[in-house]
Amino acid sequence: MVVPLMHVITVAGLLFTIGVMGVLFRRNAIIVFMSIEIMLNAVNLAFIAFSRYHNDVNGQVFVFFIMTLAAAEVAVGLAIIIGVYRNLRTSYITDINSLKH
């Protein structure tokens, strides 16, 4: 069964929109972090869809590198969030923002 390109791009667009809404409206650092990961996965889905549509493997190779970068981002980002939580006992961005002062 072949899924049409527009259906896959629509799903990717919806995922990206959900991720953007999570970044804009949520205040918990972990939720914002997960929203960024959702946006990365939406872009990966679009790359795979276009790669399959054009019968070219370059998009799939690019997704492999994006996933590698996302894994490194998860490791560093969660370490930072855990470190901030240990010091402030909160993971809300508005409270973390007070560290600037």
N, CA, C and O atoms as a Tinker XYZ file with bonds, in Angstrom:
   404  protein
     1  N      0.839000   -1.179000    0.000000    73     2
     2  CA     0.000000    0.000000    0.000000    64     1     3
     3  C      0.883000    1.241000    0.000000    63     2     4     5
     4  O      1.775000    1.383000    0.837000    81     3
     5  N      0.630000    2.118000   -0.929000    73     3     6
     6  CA     1.401000    3.346000   -1.066000    64     5     7
     7  C      0.591000    4.508000   -0.505000    63     6     8     9
     8  O     -0.546000    4.740000   -0.916000    81     7
     9  N      1.178000    5.222000    0.422000    73     7    10
    10  CA     0.516000    6.389000    1.007000    64     9    11
    11  C      0.885000    7.602000    0.156000    63    10    12    13
    12  O      2.063000    7.820000   -0.127000    81    11
    13  N     -0.103000    8.389000   -0.254000    73    11    14
    14  CA     0.203000    9.566000   -1.084000    64    13    15
    15  C      1.092000   10.565000   -0.340000    63    14    16    17
    16  O      1.037000   10.677000    0.884000    81    15
    17  N      1.903000   11.281000   -1.102000    73    15    18
    18  CA     2.855000   12.230000   -0.531000    64    17    19
    19  C      2.153000   13.312000    0.282000    63    18    20    21
    20  O      2.639000   13.692000    1.347000    81    19
    21  N      1.025000   13.812000   -0.199000    73    19    22
    22  CA     0.324000   14.887000    0.506000    64    21    23
    23  C     -0.166000   14.448000    1.883000    63    22    24    25
    24  O     -0.219000   15.260000    2.806000    81    23
    25  N     -0.523000   13.184000    2.030000    73    23    26
    26  CA    -0.970000   12.695000    3.335000    64    25    27
    27  C      0.189000   12.693000    4.328000    63    26    28    29
    28  O      0.028000   13.094000    5.481000    81    27
    29  N      1.329000   12.250000    3.885000    73    27    30
    30  CA     2.497000   12.204000    4.767000    64    29    31
    31  C      2.949000   13.615000    5.122000    63    30    32    33
    32  O      3.302000   13.879000    6.271000    81    31
    33  N      2.943000   14.516000    4.160000    73    31    34
    34  CA     3.340000   15.905000    4.428000    64    33    35
    35  C      2.331000   16.579000    5.365000    63    34    36    37
    36  O      2.714000   17.400000    6.198000    81    35
    37  N      1.064000   16.241000    5.233000    73    35    38
    38  CA     0.055000   16.784000    6.140000    64    37    39
    39  C      0.299000   16.320000    7.574000    63    38    40    41
    40  O      0.213000   17.117000    8.508000    81    39
    41  N      0.602000   15.043000    7.749000    73    39    42
    42  CA     0.912000   14.518000    9.084000    64    41    43
    43  C      2.168000   15.186000    9.633000    63    42    44    45
    44  O      2.214000   15.552000   10.807000    81    43
    45  N      3.179000   15.347000    8.794000    73    43    46
    46  CA     4.405000   16.014000    9.234000    64    45    47
    47  C      4.120000   17.462000    9.631000    63    46    48    49
    48  O      4.661000   17.949000   10.623000    81    47
    49  N      3.291000   18.137000    8.879000    73    47    50
    50  CA     2.927000   19.509000    9.213000    64    49    51
    51  C      2.157000   19.598000   10.521000    63    50    52    53
    52  O      2.380000   20.510000   11.317000    81    51
    53  N      1.256000   18.656000   10.742000    73    51    54
    54  CA     0.511000   18.638000   12.002000    64    53    55
    55  C      1.443000   18.366000   13.188000    63    54    56    57
    56  O      1.324000   19.005000   14.233000    81    55
    57  N      2.361000   17.423000   13.025000    73    55    58
    58  CA     3.336000   17.151000   14.085000    64    57    59
    59  C      4.191000   18.371000   14.383000    63    58    60    61
    60  O      4.451000   18.692000   15.543000    81    59
    61  N      4.626000   19.045000   13.329000    73    59    62
    62  CA     5.447000   20.238000   13.523000    64    61    63
    63  C      4.651000   21.333000   14.233000    63    62    64    65
    64  O      5.184000   22.034000   15.093000    81    63
    65  N      3.381000   21.476000   13.873000    73    63    66
    66  CA     2.530000   22.472000   14.516000    64    65    67
    67  C      2.324000   22.151000   15.994000    63    66    68    69
    68  O      2.346000   23.054000   16.830000    81    67
    69  N      2.125000   20.885000   16.322000    73    67    70
    70  CA     1.996000   20.483000   17.719000    64    69    71
    71  C      3.277000   20.804000   18.482000    63    70    72    73
    72  O      3.226000   21.273000   19.620000    81    71
    73  N      4.419000   20.553000   17.861000    73    71    74
    74  CA     5.689000   20.874000   18.502000    64    73    75
    75  C      5.868000   22.361000   18.735000    63    74    76    77
    76  O      6.334000   22.772000   19.798000    81    75
    77  N      5.502000   23.171000   17.753000    73    75    78
    78  CA     5.622000   24.633000   17.902000    64    77    79
    79  C      4.693000   25.127000   19.002000    63    78    80    81
    80  O      5.077000   25.985000   19.797000    81    79
    81  N      3.488000   24.599000   19.057000    73    79    82
    82  CA     2.555000   25.003000   20.111000    64    81    83
    83  C      3.091000   24.616000   21.490000    63    82    84    85
    84  O      2.933000   25.371000   22.450000    81    83
    85  N      3.713000   23.465000   21.593000    73    83    86
    86  CA     4.299000   23.054000   22.860000    64    85    87
    87  C      5.428000   23.964000   23.295000    63    86    88    89
    88  O      5.552000   24.280000   24.478000    81    87
    89  N      6.253000   24.389000   22.347000    73    87    90
    90  CA     7.356000   25.302000   22.680000    64    89    91
    91  C      6.820000   26.672000   23.076000    63    90    92    93
    92  O      7.342000   27.293000   24.001000    81    91
    93  N      5.794000   27.147000   22.395000    73    91    94
    94  CA     5.294000   28.491000   22.655000    64    93    95
    95  C      4.457000   28.594000   23.928000    63    94    96    97
    96  O      4.529000   29.605000   24.626000    81    95
    97  N      3.671000   27.574000   24.241000    73    95    98
    98  CA     2.688000   27.715000   25.305000    64    97    99
    99  C      3.004000   26.959000   26.586000    63    98   100   101
   100  O      2.386000   27.234000   27.614000    81    99
   101  N      3.920000   26.039000   26.566000    73    99   102
   102  CA     4.248000   25.298000   27.781000    64   101   103
   103  C      5.393000   25.966000   28.508000    63   102   104   105
   104  O      6.242000   26.603000   27.883000    81   103
   105  N      5.426000   25.826000   29.824000    73   103   106
   106  CA     6.472000   26.446000   30.630000    64   105   107
   107  C      7.393000   25.423000   31.286000    63   106   108   109
   108  O      8.408000   25.799000   31.871000    81   107
   109  N      7.062000   24.155000   31.199000    73   107   110
   110  CA     7.907000   23.121000   31.776000    64   109   111
   111  C      9.032000   22.803000   30.790000    63   110   112   113
   112  O      8.779000   22.562000   29.610000    81   111
   113  N     10.266000   22.805000   31.274000    73   111   114
   114  CA    11.424000   22.609000   30.392000    64   113   115
   115  C     11.406000   21.241000   29.718000    63   114   116   117
   116  O     11.836000   21.115000   28.572000    81   115
   117  N     10.924000   20.231000   30.403000    73   115   118
   118  CA    10.900000   18.885000   29.814000    64   117   119
   119  C      9.863000   18.812000   28.699000    63   118   120   121
   120  O     10.106000   18.173000   27.675000    81   119
   121  N      8.712000   19.455000   28.883000    73   119   122
   122  CA     7.690000   19.479000   27.834000    64   121   123
   123  C      8.201000   20.249000   26.620000    63   122   124   125
   124  O      7.985000   19.830000   25.482000    81   123
   125  N      8.879000   21.371000   26.856000    73   123   126
   126  CA     9.454000   22.142000   25.746000    64   125   127
   127  C     10.490000   21.295000   25.019000    63   126   128   129
   128  O     10.558000   21.307000   23.790000    81   127
   129  N     11.284000   20.572000   25.770000    73   127   130
   130  CA    12.305000   19.697000   25.192000    64   129   131
   131  C     11.667000   18.610000   24.319000    63   130   132   133
   132  O     12.148000   18.327000   23.222000    81   131
   133  N     10.581000   18.005000   24.814000    73   131   134
   134  CA     9.893000   16.985000   24.029000    64   133   135
   135  C      9.241000   17.593000   22.791000    63   134   136   137
   136  O      9.166000   16.942000   21.748000    81   135
   137  N      8.775000   18.823000   22.896000    73   135   138
   138  CA     8.170000   19.489000   21.746000    64   137   139
   139  C      9.207000   19.731000   20.648000    63   138   140   141
   140  O      8.901000   19.597000   19.464000    81   139
   141  N     10.407000   20.080000   21.034000    73   139   142
   142  CA    11.489000   20.245000   20.051000    64   141   143
   143  C     11.787000   18.916000   19.365000    63   142   144   145
   144  O     12.030000   18.880000   18.159000    81   143
   145  N     11.770000   17.833000   20.123000    73   143   146
   146  CA    11.987000   16.511000   19.529000    64   145   147
   147  C     10.864000   16.148000   18.562000    63   146   148   149
   148  O     11.118000   15.529000   17.529000    81   147
   149  N      9.631000   16.521000   18.881000    73   147   150
   150  CA     8.503000   16.273000   17.968000    64   149   151
   151  C      8.715000   17.040000   16.664000    63   150   152   153
   152  O      8.439000   16.521000   15.583000    81   151
   153  N      9.203000   18.269000   16.769000    73   151   154
   154  CA     9.457000   19.050000   15.556000    64   153   155
   155  C     10.560000   18.405000   14.723000    63   154   156   157
   156  O     10.459000   18.364000   13.497000    81   155
   157  N     11.608000   17.902000   15.367000    73   155   158
   158  CA    12.670000   17.204000   14.618000    64   157   159
   159  C     12.122000   15.960000   13.918000    63   158   160   161
   160  O     12.485000   15.677000   12.776000    81   159
   161  N     11.258000   15.227000   14.595000    73   159   162
   162  CA    10.680000   14.030000   13.977000    64   161   163
   163  C      9.752000   14.383000   12.824000    63   162   164   165
   164  O      9.659000   13.628000   11.856000    81   163
   165  N      9.071000   15.509000   12.910000    73   163   166
   166  CA     8.222000   15.940000   11.794000    64   165   167
   167  C      9.072000   16.253000   10.567000    63   166   168   169
   168  O      8.712000   15.889000    9.447000    81   167
   169  N     10.184000   16.917000   10.776000    73   167   170
   170  CA    11.092000   17.218000    9.659000    64   169   171
   171  C     11.668000   15.924000    9.091000    63   170   172   173
   172  O     11.799000   15.785000    7.875000    81   171
   173  N     12.012000   14.979000    9.963000    73   171   174
   174  CA    12.522000   13.688000    9.490000    64   173   175
   175  C     11.486000   12.973000    8.641000    63   174   176   177
   176  O     11.820000   12.387000    7.611000    81   175
   177  N     10.230000   13.017000    9.070000    73   175   178
   178  CA     9.159000   12.386000    8.298000    64   177   179
   179  C      9.030000   13.020000    6.917000    63   178   180   181
   180  O      8.835000   12.320000    5.923000    81   179
   181  N      9.139000   14.342000    6.857000    73   179   182
   182  CA     9.059000   15.022000    5.565000    64   181   183
   183  C     10.246000   14.652000    4.670000    63   182   184   185
   184  O     10.079000   14.426000    3.472000    81   183
   185  N     11.445000   14.591000    5.261000    73   183   186
   186  CA    12.618000   14.185000    4.474000    64   185   187
   187  C     12.445000   12.769000    3.911000    63   186   188   189
   188  O     12.757000   12.521000    2.747000    81   187
   189  N     11.952000   11.852000    4.728000    73   187   190
   190  CA    11.745000   10.473000    4.270000    64   189   191
   191  C     10.692000   10.434000    3.165000    63   190   192   193
   192  O     10.855000    9.719000    2.176000    81   191
   193  N      9.616000   11.198000    3.329000    73   191   194
   194  CA     8.553000   11.198000    2.319000    64   193   195
   195  C      9.068000   11.708000    0.983000    63   194   196   197
   196  O      8.806000   11.104000   -0.058000    81   195
   197  N      9.804000   12.822000    1.007000    73   195   198
   198  CA    10.335000   13.351000   -0.248000    64   197   199
   199  C     11.404000   12.431000   -0.833000    63   198   200   201
   200  O     11.531000   12.316000   -2.052000    81   199
   201  N     12.158000   11.787000    0.022000    73   199   202
   202  CA    13.178000   10.854000   -0.446000    64   201   203
   203  C     12.534000    9.669000   -1.172000    63   202   204   205
   204  O     13.011000    9.243000   -2.223000    81   203
   205  N     11.446000    9.142000   -0.600000    73   203   206
   206  CA    10.742000    8.039000   -1.247000    64   205   207
   207  C     10.059000    8.493000   -2.533000    63   206   208   209
   208  O     10.012000    7.752000   -3.515000    81   207
   209  N      9.533000    9.708000   -2.522000    73   207   210
   210  CA     8.830000   10.230000   -3.694000    64   209   211
   211  C      9.778000   10.402000   -4.880000    63   210   212   213
   212  O      9.403000   10.134000   -6.022000    81   211
   213  N     10.987000   10.842000   -4.611000    73   211   214
   214  CA    11.960000   11.074000   -5.671000    64   213   215
   215  C     12.893000    9.880000   -5.911000    63   214   216   217
   216  O     13.808000    9.969000   -6.730000    81   215
   217  N     12.670000    8.777000   -5.211000    73   215   218
   218  CA    13.508000    7.583000   -5.320000    64   217   219
   219  C     14.987000    7.910000   -5.162000    63   218   220   221
   220  O     15.828000    7.466000   -5.943000    81   219
   221  N     15.277000    8.688000   -4.145000    73   219   222
   222  CA    16.648000    9.113000   -3.873000    64   221   223
   223  C     16.942000    8.810000   -2.405000    63   222   224   225
   224  O     16.085000    9.020000   -1.546000    81   223
   225  N     18.121000    8.330000   -2.119000    73   223   226
   226  CA    18.472000    7.924000   -0.766000    64   225   227
   227  C     19.081000    9.072000    0.046000    63   226   228   229
   228  O     19.310000    8.915000    1.246000    81   227
   229  N     19.346000   10.210000   -0.576000    73   227   230
   230  CA    20.006000   11.309000    0.124000    64   229   231
   231  C     19.185000   11.830000    1.305000    63   230   232   233
   232  O     19.759000   12.168000    2.340000    81   231
   233  N     17.876000   11.903000    1.178000    73   231   234
   234  CA    17.033000   12.350000    2.279000    64   233   235
   235  C     17.097000   11.404000    3.468000    63   234   236   237
   236  O     17.084000   11.842000    4.619000    81   235
   237  N     17.167000   10.101000    3.189000    73   235   238
   238  CA    17.242000    9.117000    4.251000    64   237   239
   239  C     18.589000    9.177000    4.968000    63   238   240   241
   240  O     18.656000    8.972000    6.180000    81   239
   241  N     19.640000    9.453000    4.241000    73   239   242
   242  CA    20.961000    9.614000    4.856000    64   241   243
   243  C     20.966000   10.863000    5.733000    63   242   244   245
   244  O     21.535000   10.856000    6.825000    81   243
   245  N     20.341000   11.924000    5.261000    73   243   246
   246  CA    20.270000   13.154000    6.039000    64   245   247
   247  C     19.490000   12.934000    7.328000    63   246   248   249
   248  O     19.847000   13.491000    8.367000    81   247
   249  N     18.417000   12.120000    7.277000    73   247   250
   250  CA    17.639000   11.786000    8.474000    64   249   251
   251  C     18.508000   11.025000    9.468000    63   250   252   253
   252  O     18.392000   11.231000   10.676000    81   251
   253  N     19.360000   10.165000    8.980000    73   251   254
   254  CA    20.263000    9.429000    9.874000    64   253   255
   255  C     21.145000   10.398000   10.658000    63   254   256   257
   256  O     21.344000   10.218000   11.860000    81   255
   257  N     21.667000   11.406000   10.000000    73   255   258
   258  CA    22.508000   12.383000   10.688000    64   257   259
   259  C     21.688000   13.252000   11.646000    63   258   260   261
   260  O     22.173000   13.606000   12.721000    81   259
   261  N     20.470000   13.594000   11.278000    73   259   262
   262  CA    19.610000   14.363000   12.175000    64   261   263
   263  C     19.299000   13.553000   13.428000    63   262   264   265
   264  O     19.294000   14.101000   14.531000    81   263
   265  N     19.040000   12.260000   13.275000    73   263   266
   266  CA    18.753000   11.424000   14.433000    64   265   267
   267  C     19.971000   11.298000   15.346000    63   266   268   269
   268  O     19.827000   11.244000   16.567000    81   267
   269  N     21.157000   11.252000   14.764000    73   267   270
   270  CA    22.377000   11.222000   15.566000    64   269   271
   271  C     22.534000   12.517000   16.351000    63   270   272   273
   272  O     22.879000   12.497000   17.533000    81   271
   273  N     22.283000   13.629000   15.699000    73   271   274
   274  CA    22.346000   14.921000   16.371000    64   273   275
   275  C     21.284000   15.021000   17.463000    63   274   276   277
   276  O     21.553000   15.567000   18.533000    81   275
   277  N     20.094000   14.509000   17.213000    73   275   278
   278  CA    19.026000   14.548000   18.215000    64   277   279
   279  C     19.375000   13.708000   19.435000    63   278   280   281
   280  O     19.043000   14.085000   20.559000    81   279
   281  N     20.035000   12.582000   19.230000    73   279   282
   282  CA    20.447000   11.753000   20.371000    64   281   283
   283  C     21.464000   12.487000   21.239000    63   282   284   285
   284  O     21.403000   12.417000   22.466000    81   283
   285  N     22.390000   13.184000   20.605000    73   283   286
   286  CA    23.360000   13.972000   21.367000    64   285   287
   287  C     22.669000   15.118000   22.088000    63   286   288   289
   288  O     23.015000   15.446000   23.223000    81   287
   289  N     21.696000   15.724000   21.428000    73   287   290
   290  CA    20.941000   16.820000   22.049000    64   289   291
   291  C     20.183000   16.326000   23.277000    63   290   292   293
   292  O     20.126000   17.021000   24.291000    81   291
   293  N     19.611000   15.149000   23.193000    73   291   294
   294  CA    18.884000   14.584000   24.329000    64   293   295
   295  C     19.822000   14.366000   25.505000    63   294   296   297
   296  O     19.480000   14.693000   26.642000    81   295
   297  N     20.975000   13.827000   25.246000    73   295   298
   298  CA    21.929000   13.568000   26.330000    64   297   299
   299  C     22.356000   14.864000   27.012000    63   298   300   301
   300  O     22.341000   14.949000   28.240000    81   299
   301  N     22.730000   15.856000   26.244000    73   299   302
   302  CA    23.193000   17.127000   26.815000    64   301   303
   303  C     22.031000   17.901000   27.433000    63   302   304   305
   304  O     22.160000   18.433000   28.535000    81   303
   305  N     20.911000   17.966000   26.741000    73   303   306
   306  CA    19.765000   18.721000   27.237000    64   305   307
   307  C     19.210000   18.167000   28.536000    63   306   308   309
   308  O     18.921000   18.930000   29.458000    81   307
   309  N     19.056000   16.854000   28.624000    73   307   310
   310  CA    18.554000   16.276000   29.863000    64   309   311
   311  C     19.541000   16.456000   31.005000    63   310   312   313
   312  O     19.126000   16.651000   32.147000    81   311
   313  N     20.827000   16.396000   30.724000    73   311   314
   314  CA    21.821000   16.644000   31.769000    64   313   315
   315  C     21.713000   18.069000   32.294000    63   314   316   317
   316  O     21.820000   18.294000   33.499000    81   315
   317  N     21.505000   19.025000   31.412000    73   315   318
   318  CA    21.342000   20.416000   31.838000    64   317   319
   319  C     20.062000   20.589000   32.642000    63   318   320   321
   320  O     20.069000   21.249000   33.681000    81   319
   321  N     18.969000   20.007000   32.176000    73   319   322
   322  CA    17.699000   20.124000   32.890000    64   321   323
   323  C     17.799000   19.489000   34.276000    63   322   324   325
   324  O     17.302000   20.055000   35.250000    81   323
   325  N     18.428000   18.334000   34.376000    73   323   326
   326  CA    18.591000   17.680000   35.677000    64   325   327
   327  C     19.477000   18.518000   36.591000    63   326   328   329
   328  O     19.192000   18.640000   37.782000    81   327
   329  N     20.535000   19.092000   36.054000    73   327   330
   330  CA    21.410000   19.946000   36.856000    64   329   331
   331  C     20.689000   21.175000   37.386000    63   330   332   333
   332  O     20.863000   21.549000   38.546000    81   331
   333  N     19.884000   21.802000   36.544000    73   331   334
   334  CA    19.119000   22.972000   36.983000    64   333   335
   335  C     18.071000   22.565000   38.014000    63   334   336   337
   336  O     17.835000   23.285000   38.984000    81   335
   337  N     17.444000   21.409000   37.801000    73   335   338
   338  CA    16.430000   20.952000   38.746000    64   337   339
   339  C     17.042000   20.667000   40.117000    63   338   340   341
   340  O     16.427000   20.952000   41.144000    81   339
   341  N     18.229000   20.114000   40.133000    73   339   342
   342  CA    18.887000   19.838000   41.417000    64   341   343
   343  C     19.194000   21.122000   42.175000    63   342   344   345
   344  O     19.143000   21.139000   43.405000    81   343
   345  N     19.509000   22.183000   41.469000    73   343   346
   346  CA    19.832000   23.442000   42.136000    64   345   347
   347  C     18.597000   24.246000   42.523000    63   346   348   349
   348  O     18.552000   24.817000   43.612000    81   347
   349  N     17.599000   24.298000   41.650000    73   347   350
   350  CA    16.440000   25.164000   41.883000    64   349   351
   351  C     15.193000   24.428000   42.349000    63   350   352   353
   352  O     14.259000   25.069000   42.830000    81   351
   353  N     15.143000   23.127000   42.227000    73   351   354
   354  CA    13.981000   22.308000   42.539000    64   353   355
   355  C     12.756000   22.678000   41.708000    63   354   356   357
   356  O     11.621000   22.561000   42.169000    81   355
   357  N     12.995000   23.117000   40.501000    73   355   358
   358  CA    11.915000   23.415000   39.573000    64   357   359
   359  C     12.410000   23.214000   38.144000    63   358   360   361
   360  O     13.604000   23.311000   37.860000    81   359
   361  N     11.472000   22.935000   37.265000    73   359   362
   362  CA    11.835000   22.799000   35.853000    64   361   363
   363  C     11.022000   23.763000   34.991000    63   362   364   365
   364  O     10.934000   23.589000   33.776000    81   363
   365  N     10.428000   24.776000   35.619000    73   363   366
   366  CA     9.665000   25.770000   34.873000    64   365   367
   367  C     10.596000   26.834000   34.299000    63   366   368   369
   368  O     11.495000   27.326000   34.980000    81   367
   369  N     10.367000   27.172000   33.053000    73   367   370
   370  CA    11.256000   28.074000   32.338000    64   369   371
   371  C     11.256000   29.461000   32.966000    63   370   372   373
   372  O     12.294000   30.123000   32.997000    81   371
   373  N     10.109000   29.911000   33.468000    73   371   374
   374  CA    10.063000   31.240000   34.077000    64   373   375
   375  C     10.921000   31.308000   35.329000    63   374   376   377
   376  O     11.517000   32.348000   35.611000    81   375
   377  N     10.993000   30.223000   36.083000    73   375   378
   378  CA    11.856000   30.191000   37.274000    64   377   379
   379  C     13.317000   30.053000   36.893000    63   378   380   381
   380  O     14.187000   30.634000   37.542000    81   379
   381  N     13.594000   29.290000   35.848000    73   379   382
   382  CA    14.968000   29.109000   35.388000    64   381   383
   383  C     15.498000   30.431000   34.807000    63   382   384   385
   384  O     16.692000   30.719000   34.890000    81   383
   385  N     14.612000   31.212000   34.231000    73   383   386
   386  CA    14.983000   32.487000   33.645000    64   385   387
   387  C     15.550000   33.453000   34.688000    63   386   388   389
   388  O     16.281000   34.381000   34.341000    81   387
   389  N     15.218000   33.238000   35.959000    73   387   390
   390  CA    15.713000   34.111000   37.024000    64   389   391
   391  C     17.204000   33.895000   37.279000    63   390   392   393
   392  O     17.806000   34.673000   38.020000    81   391
   393  N     17.807000   32.891000   36.707000    73   391   394
   394  CA    19.246000   32.652000   36.884000    64   393   395
   395  C     20.077000   33.728000   36.210000    63   394   396   397
   396  O     21.248000   33.896000   36.549000    81   395
   397  N     19.501000   34.464000   35.262000    73   395   398
   398  CA    20.242000   35.510000   34.570000    64   397   399
   399  C     20.602000   36.664000   35.492000    63   398   400   401
   400  O     21.600000   37.350000   35.270000    81   399
   401  N     19.797000   36.883000   36.523000    73   399   402
   402  CA    19.987000   38.056000   37.383000    64   401   403
   403  C     20.938000   37.776000   38.491000    63   402   404
   404  O     21.211000   38.655000   39.308000    81   403
